Amino acid sequence: MREYLLVLLASAAVTYATVPVVRWYAVRWNVMAEIRDRDVHDVPIPRLGGVAMYLGFLTGMLVASQLGFVSAVFTESRDAWAVIAGGTLIFLVGVVDDIWGLDALTKAAGQIIAAGVMVLLGVQLLWLPFNGVTVLPYNASVVLTVLLVVVTVNAINFVDGLDGLAAGIIGIGSLAFFAFAYLLSVDSGIDRATTAALLSTVLAGICAGFLPHNFNPARIFMGDSGSMLAGLLLSASVITLTGKIDPYSVGDAALLPALMPLLLPFAVLAVPLVDLLLAVVRRTRARRSPFAPDKQHLHHRLLEIGHSQRQAVLVMYLWAAALALGAAVAAHVSVRAGLLTSGGIALVAVLATRSPRRASSS
């Protein structure tokens, strides 16, 4: 556990320390997020914050490779190297988009290529809980793995609409997933040095290091270079953990913990995934492209009912925590405990979601 903490602190420290340097270059090169109709900021903000996050990611992986316990991740499989390769590719696609702009199809192609590289290097979904347990044929495994990565990347990208929103939600989700992955290793008697636990640790670290610069009022945005990298790391942690579990060896009593690697991401990403689904339905019904931007995301709705940016972000943090932490508790304690955890946090979230104007008039 101490080595994971060291990795988290190293990732956070490098990300935090390099953001001002990246910001200086972004301003100098005029890599700015200009003001658009759907945006909530009223002055141009530098982007390319993903560069600092990428440096934090590499630092965390480098530190882990030199630690006696966690370094086993790099020697016992190629998963970590595969994620570094895929992460580098999707980061570069994001940098190009942040600086020059890419159309939606070109960006999607870059995401598919990055996911495909991870698949070719061995990071794949191996089974799904259908009809008991279904071991996936190679072609189906490739398609579903790439699909999971692309959906996760775009869900994170969709929710990145308020200062600190994406970094906070990803950080909460990655901490919840680390807790689940680590405790699963302890309970199942498997090696505690897993790629899933390492990736979620590094991801939590880079989010923690970036958030102080990005919370309202933001001094820099992560841009697509950061949001797509974060989405890939989160999905890769999920995929690599499924490879550590033999579903045939799991009895009915332990079925929930075995399936949780596949279920927890949907809990972690429930807020951005719901936002993504609503956006696609809304735009399709209006006969617009699903990729066409608008100002009707969940965070926009919170602003419309009277919340400040900070209040809206904190409300969405609560919803993310209710789902992610509740799922993790359900897997390792009991479903009842998980429901109580989710219900308690959700109750606070419901009260916080109420319009400030209504709350003050009641």
C-alpha positions in Angstrom: 0.0 0.0 0.0 2.8 2.4 0.8 4.4 2.0 -2.6 1.0 2.8 -4.3 0.9 5.9 -2.1 4.4 6.9 -3.2 3.3 6.5 -6.9 0.2 8.6 -6.3 2.2 11.4 -4.6 4.9 11.4 -7.4 2.2 11.6 -10.1 0.4 14.4 -8.3 3.6 16.4 -7.6 4.9 16.3 -11.1 1.5 17.2 -12.6 1.1 20.1 -10.1 4.6 21.4 -10.6 4.5 21.3 -14.4 1.1 22.9 -14.9 2.4 26.5 -14.6 5.1 25.8 -17.2 2.6 24.3 -19.6 0.3 27.2 -19.0 3.1 29.7 -19.8 3.8 28.0 -23.2 0.1 27.6 -24.0 -0.4 31.4 -23.5 2.8 32.2 -25.5 1.7 29.9 -28.4 -1.9 31.2 -28.1 -3.3 27.7 -27.4 -6.4 29.0 -25.8 -10.0 27.9 -25.3 -11.9 30.7 -26.9 -15.4 31.7 -25.8 -18.2 29.8 -27.5 -22.0 29.9 -27.0 -22.0 26.7 -25.1 -19.1 27.6 -22.8 -19.5 29.1 -19.3 -16.1 30.9 -19.0 -16.1 34.5 -20.1 -12.4 34.9 -20.9 -10.1 32.8 -23.0 -8.4 30.1 -20.9 -5.2 28.2 -21.8 -5.5 24.6 -22.5 -2.9 21.8 -23.0 -3.2 20.9 -19.4 -3.1 17.3 -20.6 0.7 17.8 -21.2 1.2 18.1 -17.4 -1.1 15.2 -16.8 0.9 13.0 -19.3 4.1 13.9 -17.6 2.6 13.0 -14.3 1.4 9.7 -15.8 4.9 8.8 -17.1 6.5 9.8 -13.8 4.1 7.6 -11.8 4.8 4.6 -14.1 8.6 5.3 -14.0 8.5 5.4 -10.1 6.5 2.2 -10.0 8.9 0.4 -12.3 11.7 1.1 -9.8 9.8 -0.1 -6.7 10.4 -3.6 -5.6 6.8 -4.6 -5.0 4.9 -2.7 -7.7 7.6 -3.2 -10.4 6.3 -6.8 -10.8 3.6 -5.2 -12.9 6.2 -4.4 -15.6 7.9 -7.8 -15.6 5.0 -10.3 -15.3 2.9 -9.0 -18.3 3.0 -6.5 -21.1 -0.2 -4.7 -19.9 1.6 -1.7 -18.4 3.7 -1.2 -21.5 0.6 -1.6 -23.7 -1.2 1.2 -21.7 1.8 3.4 -22.0 1.8 3.0 -25.8 -1.9 3.5 -26.1 -1.9 6.4 -23.7 0.9 8.1 -25.6 -0.9 7.8 -28.9 -4.2 9.1 -27.6 -2.4 11.9 -25.8 -0.7 13.0 -29.1 -4.1 13.0 -30.9 -5.4 15.2 -28.1 -2.5 17.6 -28.4 -3.0 18.0 -32.1 -6.7 18.6 -31.5 -6.0 21.2 -28.7 -3.6 23.1 -31.0 -5.0 22.9 -34.5 -8.5 21.2 -34.0 -9.6 17.9 -35.5 -13.0 17.0 -36.9 -15.0 14.4 -34.9 -14.4 11.5 -37.3 -10.6 12.1 -37.3 -10.5 12.2 -33.5 -12.6 9.1 -33.3 -10.2 7.3 -35.6 -7.3 8.3 -33.4 -9.1 6.9 -30.3 -9.8 3.6 -32.1 -6.1 3.3 -33.2 -4.9 4.0 -29.6 -7.3 1.4 -28.3 -6.3 -1.0 -31.0 -2.6 -0.7 -30.1 -3.4 -1.7 -26.6 -5.4 -4.7 -27.8 -2.6 -5.8 -30.1 -0.2 -5.6 -27.1 -2.5 -7.8 -25.0 -5.0 -5.6 -23.1 -8.4 -7.2 -23.8 -11.7 -8.1 -22.3 -11.7 -11.8 -22.0 -15.2 -12.7 -20.7 -18.6 -11.3 -20.1 -21.4 -12.4 -17.6 -23.9 -13.6 -20.2 -25.5 -17.0 -19.8 -23.4 -17.6 -16.7 -19.9 -16.8 -18.1 -19.1 -16.3 -21.8 -15.5 -16.4 -22.9 -15.2 -14.0 -25.8 -13.8 -15.1 -29.2 -10.8 -13.1 -30.2 -12.6 -10.9 -32.7 -15.5 -10.1 -30.3 -12.9 -9.4 -27.6 -11.1 -6.9 -29.9 -14.3 -5.1 -30.9 -15.8 -4.9 -27.3 -12.4 -3.7 -25.9 -12.1 -0.9 -28.4 -15.7 0.0 -27.9 -15.3 0.2 -24.1 -12.2 2.5 -24.5 -13.9 4.8 -27.0 -17.1 5.1 -25.0 -15.2 5.8 -21.8 -13.0 8.4 -23.5 -16.0 10.3 -24.9 -18.0 10.1 -21.7 -15.1 11.9 -19.9 -14.8 14.4 -22.8 -18.6 15.1 -22.6 -18.5 15.9 -18.9 -15.5 18.2 -19.1 -17.6 21.3 -19.3 -17.1 23.1 -15.9 -14.0 24.1 -14.0 -12.7 21.1 -12.1 -15.6 18.8 -13.1 -13.9 16.1 -15.1 -10.8 16.0 -12.9 -12.8 15.6 -9.8 -15.2 13.0 -11.1 -12.3 11.0 -12.6 -10.3 11.3 -9.3 -13.3 10.0 -7.2 -13.9 7.2 -9.6 -10.2 6.1 -9.8 -9.9 6.1 -6.0 -13.0 4.0 -5.7 -11.7 1.6 -8.3 -8.3 1.4 -6.6 -9.9 0.4 -3.4 -12.0 -2.2 -5.1 -9.0 -3.6 -7.1 -6.7 -3.7 -4.1 -9.2 -5.3 -1.7 -10.1 -7.8 -4.4 -6.5 -8.9 -4.6 -6.4 -9.3 -0.8 -9.6 -11.2 -0.7 -8.8 -13.5 -3.6 -5.3 -14.2 -2.6 -3.8 -12.9 -5.9 -0.8 -10.7 -6.3 -1.5 -7.2 -4.9 0.7 -5.6 -7.5 -1.8 -5.4 -10.4 -1.9 -3.1 -13.5 -5.4 -2.1 -12.6 -4.4 -0.9 -9.1 -1.4 0.9 -10.5 -3.3 2.7 -13.3 -6.0 3.8 -11.0 -3.4 5.1 -8.5 -1.6 7.1 -11.2 -4.9 8.4 -12.5 -5.9 9.6 -9.1 -2.5 11.2 -8.7 -2.6 13.2 -11.9 -6.2 14.4 -11.2 -5.1 15.5 -7.7 -2.2 17.4 -9.1 -4.2 19.0 -11.8 -7.4 19.9 -9.9 -5.9 22.9 -7.8 -5.1 24.6 -11.1 -8.4 23.7 -12.7 -11.0 24.3 -10.0 -13.1 27.4 -10.4 -11.8 29.9 -11.3 -9.7 27.7 -13.6 -6.3 28.9 -14.7 -5.9 26.1 -17.3 -8.1 23.4 -19.0 -7.0 19.8 -19.5 -8.1 19.9 -23.1 -8.7 16.8 -25.1 -5.0 15.8 -24.5 -5.9 15.3 -20.8 -9.5 14.1 -21.0 -8.8 11.4 -23.6 -5.7 10.2 -21.7 -7.7 10.0 -18.5 -10.6 8.1 -20.2 -8.1 5.6 -21.7 -6.4 5.0 -18.3 -9.7 4.5 -16.5 -10.9 2.0 -19.1 -7.6 0.2 -19.2 -7.6 -0.3 -15.5 -11.0 -2.0 -15.8 -10.0 -4.2 -18.7 -6.7 -5.3 -17.1 -8.4 -6.3 -13.9 -10.9 -8.6 -15.6 -7.8 -10.6 -16.8 -6.9 -11.3 -13.2 -10.1 -13.0 -12.4 -11.0 -16.6 -13.3 -14.8 -16.4 -13.6 -15.2 -20.2 -13.5 -13.6 -20.4 -10.1 -16.1 -18.0 -8.5 -19.1 -19.4 -6.6 -22.5 -17.8 -6.4 -21.7 -16.1 -3.0 -18.7 -14.3 -4.6 -20.3 -13.6 -7.9 -20.8 -9.9 -7.3 -17.1 -9.2 -6.5 -16.1 -11.1 -9.6 -18.5 -9.2 -11.8 -17.8 -5.8 -10.3 -14.8 -5.0 -12.6 -17.4 -4.8 -15.4 -20.1 -3.1 -13.3 -18.1 -0.6 -11.4 -17.0 1.5 -14.4 -20.7 2.1 -15.2 -21.2 3.3 -11.6 -18.0 5.4 -11.7 -19.0 6.9 -15.0 -22.8 6.9 -14.5 -23.0 10.7 -14.4 -21.0 11.3 -17.7 -22.5 8.3 -19.4 -26.1 9.5 -18.7 -25.1 12.9 -19.9 -23.6 11.3 -23.1 -26.7 9.2 -23.7 -29.1 12.2 -23.2 -27.0 14.3 -25.5 -27.0 11.7 -28.3 -30.8 11.3 -27.9 -31.4 15.0 -27.7 -29.4 15.8 -30.8 -30.6 12.9 -32.9 -34.3 13.8 -32.2 -33.4 17.4 -33.3 -31.9 15.9 -36.5 -28.5 17.1 -35.6 -25.2 15.2 -35.4 -24.6 13.4 -32.1 -21.3 15.2 -32.0 -22.8 18.7 -32.5 -22.2 20.7 -29.3 -25.0 22.3 -27.3 -25.5 23.9 -23.9 -27.9 21.4 -22.4 -25.6 19.1 -20.5 -26.3 18.2 -16.9 -23.9 20.8 -15.6 -25.6 23.5 -17.7 -29.0 22.5 -16.2 -27.5 23.0 -12.7 -26.3 26.4 -13.6 -29.7 27.3 -15.1 -31.5 26.5 -11.8 -29.3 28.9 -9.9 -26.1 27.1 -8.8 -22.8 28.7 -9.1 -20.0 26.9 -11.0 -18.5 25.6 -7.8 -21.8 24.5 -6.4 -22.7 22.7 -9.6 -19.4 20.9 -9.6 -19.6 19.9 -6.0 -23.2 18.5 -6.6 -21.9 16.3 -9.4 -19.0 15.2 -7.2 -21.6 14.0 -4.7 -23.5 12.0 -7.3 -20.3 10.4 -8.6 -19.2 9.5 -5.1 -22.7 8.0 -4.3 -22.5 5.6 -7.2 -18.8 4.8 -7.2 -18.3 4.3 -3.5 -21.6 2.5 -3.0 -20.6 0.0 -5.7 -17.2 -0.6 -4.1 -18.7 -1.1 -0.7 -21.4 -3.5 -2.1 -18.7 -5.7 -3.6 -16.5 -6.0 -0.5 -19.0 -5.6 2.4 -22.5 -6.4 1.4 -25.1 -5.2 -1.1 -27.1 -3.7 1.9 -24.0 -1.8 3.0 -23.5 -0.6 -0.5 -27.1 0.6 -0.8 -26.9 2.4 2.5 -23.7 4.1 1.5 -25.1 5.2 -1.9 -28.4 6.2 -0.3 -26.8 8.3 2.3 -24.6 10.2 -0.1 -27.4 10.4 -2.7 -29.7 12.0 -0.1 -27.1 14.7 0.5 -26.7 15.1 -3.3 -30.5 15.5 -3.7 -30.6 18.2 -1.1 -27.7 19.9 -2.7 -29.2 19.6 -6.2 -32.2 21.6 -5.2 -32.3 25.1 -6.6 -30.7 27.6 -4.2 -33.6 30.0 -5.0 -36.1 27.3 -4.0 -34.2 26.4 -1.0 -34.0 30.0 0.2 -37.7 30.6 -0.4 -38.9 27.4 1.4 
